[in-house]
Amino acid sequence: MGKYFGSYGGQYVGEVLKPALGELEQAMTDIIPSGEFQREYQYLLKHFAGRPTPLCFAENLTKMMGGAKIYIKLEGMAQTGAHKINNALGQVLLAKYMGKTHVIAETGAGQHGVATAAAAAKLGLECTVFMGAVDVKRQQPNVFLMKQFGAEVSTVQEGSRTLKDAVNAALKQWVEDSSRTSYVLGSALGPYPYPDLVRTFQEVIGRETRSQILEAEGTLPQQVVACCGGGSNAVGIFSAFLDDPVSLTAVEAGGRGTGRGEHAQRMSGQGEMGIIEGYKSFFLQDEEGQVLHTHSISAGLDYPGIGPQLAYLGETGRVKFTRADDRQALDAYQLLARKEGLLCALESAHAAAVTLTLASDMDKKEIIIMNMSGRGEKDLFITARELYWEQWQQFLLQEAKG
Ligand SMILES: Cc1ncc(COP(=O)(O)O)c(C=O)c1O
């Protein structure tokens, strides 16, 4: 796929990082296609990550909406609860084949950190996860889980002490120690070769979905919907349908309003082209090119940039971008739980909100598939606070008293 998707992507990094990225690119071309790597990776996907994940017919929601048949791809059934494990396993295994003994990762919400820590534990590599101090505070359960997997969580106190500062700290460490360390990046973005590398490991979502729907219905769907933070689950499921007459919709976080800092709509809002964190794409930024704060109820969708392939697919019109706000996501989360017995991650609930609206406008003979990128247990502290504040507060106070 090269270094660019249209005019997006590239490798805008200082000279110090180029050797490490070059080594990774070489490994991607030489090691990943090899029979030995593929055998071990496929084995781990099946026997450790739990793939293939099911494609579930949402019969009750289909009846309720009265339109297209709704199918849900259950990525949340994978080990550690989200699609992030597909990529983490792939990159940690690649690091091992490259002779590295240590992996580092950045994490915001913690899901990618948890997946990388689990993969490193399984494959016997040391793991350090960089996390901004603000995120460490608000994502304590994931910090705890990473530590259970034996990872060191390094709290970043610089800058705004969130995801972008964690990325900078991880890159600094990588430059200093690339002979024994590999940097496992969590979404389909960053400097080349990461967008290609991450997509390669997430394409399994699309491949499985395509054959599962053909087996269940004997035909392709009319629509596929996925939520979109950096873009790895979206690009993963879309990849199998790009050449088909299937409409593809990516859902961004509409947050709590349209004002600056209230959402994370890079493509369906006020994003501007820029070069940030080593790649060219759409970012939410101010007049001086400074990255803006974002907001979403889901910790995984509040990233200010978007992967370059999705930016390109959005520009060419192949992928449509739309939004769901915090409230719509919470409503969809509750509906999926009550009607389908599925507790979906708040990120995926954005895709669910849009899927339900689209489905109701479609013909009964048509099919729509949504990617449930993760399961919702990780969001307990957010959903309980939003939906049952009084009881939840009392419970926490009692627990704290012991
Ligand atoms: C469950 C889940 N879905 C979606 C995302 C968004 O990431 P991406 O756009 O790379 O799929 C995250 C990020 O943490 C996540 O945890």
The ligand as an SDF file (V2000), in Angstrom:
LIG
                    3D

 16 16  0  0  0  0  0  0  0  0999 V2000
  -13.8260   -1.3230   22.3260 C   0  0  0  0  0  0  0  0  0  0  0  0
  -13.1620   -0.2670   21.5080 C   0  0  0  0  0  0  0  0  0  0  0  0
  -13.7030    0.0700   20.3310 N   0  0  0  0  0  0  0  0  0  0  0  0
  -13.1580    1.0110   19.5540 C   0  0  0  0  0  0  0  0  0  0  0  0
  -12.0130    1.7070   19.9520 C   0  0  0  0  0  0  0  0  0  0  0  0
  -11.4660    2.7740   19.0650 C   0  0  0  0  0  0  0  0  0  0  0  0
  -10.2770    2.4280   18.4360 O   0  0  0  0  0  0  0  0  0  0  0  0
  -10.2010    2.1340   16.8890 P   0  0  0  0  0  0  0  0  0  0  0  0
  -10.8730    3.2770   16.1880 O   0  0  0  0  0  0  0  0  0  0  0  0
   -8.7480    2.0670   16.6080 O   0  0  0  0  0  0  0  0  0  0  0  0
  -10.9000    0.8590   16.6100 O   0  0  0  0  0  0  0  0  0  0  0  0
  -11.4060    1.3900   21.1890 C   0  0  0  0  0  0  0  0  0  0  0  0
  -10.1890    2.0790   21.6470 C   0  0  0  0  0  0  0  0  0  0  0  0
   -9.7030    1.9100   22.7540 O   0  0  0  0  0  0  0  0  0  0  0  0
  -12.0000    0.3700   21.9760 C   0  0  0  0  0  0  0  0  0  0  0  0
  -11.4750    0.0150   23.1630 O   0  0  0  0  0  0  0  0  0  0  0  0
  1  2  1  0
  2  3  1  0
  2 15  2  0
  3  4  2  0
  4  5  1  0
  5  6  1  0
  5 12  2  0
  6  7  1  0
  7  8  1  0
  8  9  2  0
  8 10  1  0
  8 11  1  0
 12 13  1  0
 12 15  1  0
 13 14  2  0
 15 16  1  0
M  END
$$$$
